[in-house]
Amino acid sequence: MTTDDASLVSDARTAKRAAMRRATLHLVLGVGLLDTVAMLGYYYIIQNAEPKTKMLFTAIWTVLTVIVVMTLLRRVRKVRYGPPPR
């Protein structure tokens, strides 16, 4: 392997690592933002509601969290296992 080949491999690894960090950061921020909005909504709007309303809110929050995690985790996996960026 020549030095040019080694630098290309190193550059590809660096680019893939940066993309992986970015995708993981998006996952963490997405879940954090969703939870922040949901908690604020709960404590300012739903806190004094009937138990049935609270359960419905919690169910919707859970489903939205699953959707966000599945979508953003798919991006993380695509970056990790997909072809290296050019």
C-alpha positions in Angstrom: 0.0 0.0 0.0 1.5 3.3 -1.0 1.2 6.5 1.0 -1.4 7.8 -1.3 -3.6 4.7 -0.7 -3.1 5.0 3.0 -4.1 8.6 3.0 -7.2 7.8 1.0 -8.2 5.1 3.4 -7.5 7.4 6.3 -9.6 10.2 4.7 -12.5 7.8 4.1 -12.4 6.6 7.7 -12.3 10.2 8.9 -15.3 11.1 6.7 -17.2 8.0 7.8 -16.5 8.7 11.5 -17.7 12.3 11.1 -20.9 11.2 9.4 -21.5 8.7 12.1 -21.0 11.3 14.8 -23.4 13.7 13.0 -26.1 11.0 12.6 -25.8 10.0 16.2 -26.0 13.6 17.3 -29.1 14.0 15.3 -30.6 11.0 17.0 -29.8 12.3 20.5 -31.0 15.8 19.7 -34.2 14.6 18.0 -35.2 12.5 21.0 -34.2 15.3 23.4 -36.2 17.9 21.5 -39.3 15.6 21.3 -39.1 14.9 25.0 -38.6 18.5 25.9 -41.7 19.6 24.0 -43.7 16.7 25.4 -42.7 17.4 29.0 -43.4 21.1 28.7 -46.8 20.2 27.1 -47.5 17.8 29.9 -46.7 20.1 32.8 -48.3 23.2 31.3 -51.4 21.7 29.6 -52.1 18.1 30.6 -51.0 18.0 34.3 -54.5 18.8 35.7 -56.4 16.8 33.1 -58.4 13.6 33.6 -56.4 10.4 34.0 -57.8 9.2 30.6 -56.4 12.3 28.9 -53.0 11.8 30.6 -52.9 8.2 29.4 -53.7 9.2 25.8 -51.1 11.9 25.9 -48.5 9.4 27.2 -49.4 6.8 24.5 -49.1 9.4 21.7 -45.8 10.6 23.2 -44.5 7.0 23.3 -45.6 6.3 19.7 -43.9 9.6 18.5 -40.7 8.6 20.4 -40.7 5.2 18.7 -41.1 6.8 15.2 -38.4 9.4 15.8 -35.9 6.8 17.1 -36.7 4.3 14.3 -36.2 7.0 11.6 -33.1 8.5 13.0 -31.5 5.1 14.0 -32.1 4.0 10.4 -29.9 6.9 9.3 -27.2 5.9 11.9 -27.2 2.4 10.6 -27.1 3.5 7.0 -24.0 5.6 7.7 -22.4 2.8 9.7 -23.0 -0.1 7.4 -23.5 1.6 4.1 -20.9 2.3 1.5 -18.2 4.7 2.6 -18.7 8.4 1.6 -16.7 9.6 -1.3 
